Amino acid sequence: MTRAHAQASRAWWVVDAAGKPLGRVASEVASVLRGKHKPEYTPHEDTGDFVIIVNAGKVALTGGKLDKKFYYHHSGIPGGFQAESYRHILERKATFPLEKAVRGMLPKGVLGRQMLTKLKVYETPDHPHAAQQPKPLTIRSRSVR
């Protein structure tokens, strides 16, 4: 364990995703998870903070992406290709699109998976992390109607 990692103080942040664009929320959260807002940021170490995202089911997509954006999956067997629209995924599991977007913006490999463990996403405005006294994190973007 290096000196910067041993001294890393972990703050807790809470983000309300209601009405905010998916990509803007994900990029801001990924930056905080990496620790880029801290002066002791080091690219090869996990110096980031914990982030709680609430109201994940109310995140917005601009344009017609609600029906035009698809998530693809292949099981590996012949005929195992599946495509699912964003609208259907929001109904089935509303936290998945935000988790996937943030995961794609983090480093690949062990470091990125370690950073992803500090992300907590909830579909409703309630979360069980009140004891950590999270501070609100403002996303610098306009709300989408």
BAPATOR-577883 format. One record per residue (C-alpha): x, y, z; residue in one letter; residue number from 1. Coordinates in steps of 0.001 Angstrom, whole numbers, plus 500000, padded with zeros to 6 digits. Layout:
N
<u X, v Y, w Z, vexdo a, milum NUM>
...
This chain:
145
<u 500000, v 500000, w 500000, vexdo m, milum 1>
<u 501482, v 503315, w 498979, vexdo t, milum 2>
<u 501551, v 506468, w 501028, vexdo r, milum 3>
<u 498877, v 508297, w 498998, vexdo a, milum 4>
<u 496504, v 505323, w 499231, vexdo h, milum 5>
<u 497058, v 504924, w 502979, vexdo a, milum 6>
<u 496303, v 508608, w 503603, vexdo q, milum 7>
<u 493296, v 508803, w 501288, vexdo a, milum 8>
<u 490349, v 510239, w 503162, vexdo s, milum 9>
<u 487069, v 508998, w 501751, vexdo r, milum 10>
<u 484180, v 511439, w 501719, vexdo a, milum 11>
<u 480599, v 510444, w 500900, vexdo w, milum 12>
<u 478645, v 512319, w 498221, vexdo w, milum 13>
<u 474980, v 512021, w 497243, vexdo v, milum 14>
<u 473721, v 512859, w 493731, vexdo v, milum 15>
<u 470074, v 513352, w 492778, vexdo d, milum 16>
<u 469794, v 512134, w 489170, vexdo a, milum 17>
<u 466156, v 513177, w 488666, vexdo a, milum 18>
<u 465839, v 515132, w 485431, vexdo g, milum 19>
<u 469589, v 515234, w 484775, vexdo k, milum 20>
<u 471120, v 513857, w 481543, vexdo p, milum 21>
<u 472559, v 510357, w 481916, vexdo l, milum 22>
<u 475981, v 511127, w 480450, vexdo g, milum 23>
<u 476567, v 514261, w 482507, vexdo r, milum 24>
<u 475713, v 512506, w 485751, vexdo v, milum 25>
<u 477907, v 509531, w 484833, vexdo a, milum 26>
<u 480950, v 511618, w 483876, vexdo s, milum 27>
<u 480785, v 513735, w 487040, vexdo e, milum 28>
<u 480379, v 510642, w 489229, vexdo v, milum 29>
<u 483235, v 508829, w 487476, vexdo a, milum 30>
<u 485501, v 511806, w 488099, vexdo s, milum 31>
<u 484706, v 511795, w 491827, vexdo v, milum 32>
<u 485144, v 508003, w 492053, vexdo l, milum 33>
<u 488613, v 508350, w 490510, vexdo r, milum 34>
<u 489538, v 511209, w 492865, vexdo g, milum 35>
<u 490257, v 513789, w 490169, vexdo k, milum 36>
<u 488814, v 516550, w 492363, vexdo h, milum 37>
<u 491539, v 516043, w 494989, vexdo k, milum 38>
<u 495041, v 517555, w 494933, vexdo p, milum 39>
<u 496585, v 514147, w 495738, vexdo e, milum 40>
<u 495048, v 512509, w 492632, vexdo y, milum 41>
<u 497247, v 509791, w 491169, vexdo t, milum 42>
<u 496101, v 507910, w 488038, vexdo p, milum 43>
<u 497392, v 504509, w 489149, vexdo h, milum 44>
<u 495878, v 504609, w 492678, vexdo e, milum 45>
<u 492351, v 504629, w 494056, vexdo d, milum 46>
<u 492084, v 507992, w 495841, vexdo t, milum 47>
<u 488405, v 508652, w 495085, vexdo g, milum 48>
<u 485353, v 509092, w 497286, vexdo d, milum 49>
<u 482119, v 507153, w 497764, vexdo f, milum 50>
<u 479140, v 508289, w 495650, vexdo v, milum 51>
<u 475447, v 507569, w 496245, vexdo i, milum 52>
<u 473102, v 508131, w 493292, vexdo i, milum 53>
<u 469405, v 508446, w 494135, vexdo v, milum 54>
<u 466396, v 508677, w 491782, vexdo n, milum 55>
<u 468185, v 506627, w 489127, vexdo a, milum 56>
<u 464850, v 505733, w 487542, vexdo g, milum 57>
<u 464176, v 509405, w 486754, vexdo k, milum 58>
<u 467404, v 510067, w 484850, vexdo v, milum 59>
<u 466830, v 511800, w 481507, vexdo a, milum 60>
<u 467973, v 511092, w 477982, vexdo l, milum 61>
<u 468032, v 513856, w 475388, vexdo t, milum 62>
<u 466485, v 513498, w 471957, vexdo g, milum 63>
<u 464686, v 510275, w 471102, vexdo g, milum 64>
<u 467198, v 508033, w 472831, vexdo k, milum 65>
<u 464558, v 506543, w 475133, vexdo l, milum 66>
<u 463387, v 504321, w 472249, vexdo d, milum 67>
<u 466398, v 504525, w 469903, vexdo k, milum 68>
<u 469164, v 503599, w 472359, vexdo k, milum 69>
<u 469718, v 499868, w 472840, vexdo f, milum 70>
<u 471863, v 497752, w 475111, vexdo y, milum 71>
<u 473241, v 494607, w 473477, vexdo y, milum 72>
<u 474176, v 491282, w 475013, vexdo h, milum 73>
<u 475333, v 487967, w 473588, vexdo h, milum 74>
<u 475273, v 484771, w 475603, vexdo s, milum 75>
<u 478047, v 483179, w 473560, vexdo g, milum 76>
<u 475919, v 480441, w 472021, vexdo i, milum 77>
<u 474524, v 480596, w 468467, vexdo p, milum 78>
<u 471354, v 482673, w 468390, vexdo g, milum 79>
<u 472111, v 484198, w 471782, vexdo g, milum 80>
<u 472127, v 487850, w 470681, vexdo f, milum 81>
<u 469729, v 490111, w 472597, vexdo q, milum 82>
<u 468914, v 493804, w 472187, vexdo a, milum 83>
<u 466895, v 495724, w 474754, vexdo e, milum 84>
<u 465691, v 499326, w 474527, vexdo s, milum 85>
<u 466489, v 501860, w 477212, vexdo y, milum 86>
<u 462779, v 502261, w 478032, vexdo r, milum 87>
<u 462451, v 498518, w 478707, vexdo h, milum 88>
<u 465594, v 498442, w 480862, vexdo i, milum 89>
<u 464320, v 501369, w 482953, vexdo l, milum 90>
<u 461142, v 499413, w 483673, vexdo e, milum 91>
<u 463020, v 496208, w 484494, vexdo r, milum 92>
<u 466044, v 497512, w 486420, vexdo k, milum 93>
<u 466340, v 501296, w 486616, vexdo a, milum 94>
<u 469800, v 501329, w 488184, vexdo t, milum 95>
<u 471514, v 499402, w 485355, vexdo f, milum 96>
<u 471967, v 502225, w 482791, vexdo p, milum 97>
<u 473700, v 504528, w 485280, vexdo l, milum 98>
<u 475930, v 501738, w 486585, vexdo e, milum 99>
<u 476883, v 500769, w 483025, vexdo k, milum 100>
<u 477597, v 504365, w 481996, vexdo a, milum 101>
<u 479833, v 505004, w 485012, vexdo v, milum 102>
<u 481594, v 501637, w 484552, vexdo r, milum 103>
<u 482442, v 502586, w 480980, vexdo g, milum 104>
<u 484088, v 505825, w 482142, vexdo m, milum 105>
<u 486341, v 504196, w 484739, vexdo l, milum 106>
<u 489700, v 502510, w 484055, vexdo p, milum 107>
<u 489530, v 498954, w 482796, vexdo k, milum 108>
<u 490934, v 496187, w 484983, vexdo g, milum 109>
<u 491442, v 495723, w 488707, vexdo v, milum 110>
<u 491650, v 499445, w 489520, vexdo l, milum 111>
<u 488352, v 500246, w 487786, vexdo g, milum 112>
<u 486548, v 497373, w 489495, vexdo r, milum 113>
<u 487871, v 498558, w 492858, vexdo q, milum 114>
<u 486613, v 502097, w 492164, vexdo m, milum 115>
<u 483211, v 500759, w 491123, vexdo l, milum 116>
<u 482693, v 499219, w 494580, vexdo t, milum 117>
<u 482418, v 502774, w 495960, vexdo k, milum 118>
<u 479366, v 503495, w 493781, vexdo l, milum 119>
<u 475906, v 502972, w 495313, vexdo k, milum 120>
<u 472884, v 503454, w 493008, vexdo v, milum 121>
<u 469254, v 503517, w 494171, vexdo y, milum 122>
<u 466041, v 503827, w 492175, vexdo e, milum 123>
<u 464205, v 505856, w 494836, vexdo t, milum 124>
<u 465257, v 508915, w 496871, vexdo p, milum 125>
<u 465830, v 506696, w 499933, vexdo d, milum 126>
<u 469219, v 505181, w 500752, vexdo h, milum 127>
<u 470627, v 503345, w 503810, vexdo p, milum 128>
<u 473800, v 505478, w 504071, vexdo h, milum 129>
<u 472546, v 508319, w 506287, vexdo a, milum 130>
<u 475058, v 507382, w 509007, vexdo a, milum 131>
<u 477925, v 508391, w 506689, vexdo q, milum 132>
<u 476471, v 511936, w 506455, vexdo q, milum 133>
<u 476854, v 512334, w 502664, vexdo p, milum 134>
<u 477226, v 515825, w 501245, vexdo k, milum 135>
<u 475232, v 516817, w 498140, vexdo p, milum 136>
<u 477189, v 516818, w 494887, vexdo l, milum 137>
<u 475886, v 519264, w 492314, vexdo t, milum 138>
<u 475935, v 518267, w 488669, vexdo i, milum 139>
<u 476767, v 521302, w 486557, vexdo r, milum 140>
<u 474196, v 520972, w 483804, vexdo s, milum 141>
<u 470716, v 522078, w 482893, vexdo r, milum 142>
<u 467787, v 519844, w 483691, vexdo s, milum 143>
<u 466073, v 518206, w 480748, vexdo v, milum 144>
<u 462306, v 518523, w 480525, vexdo r, milum 145>
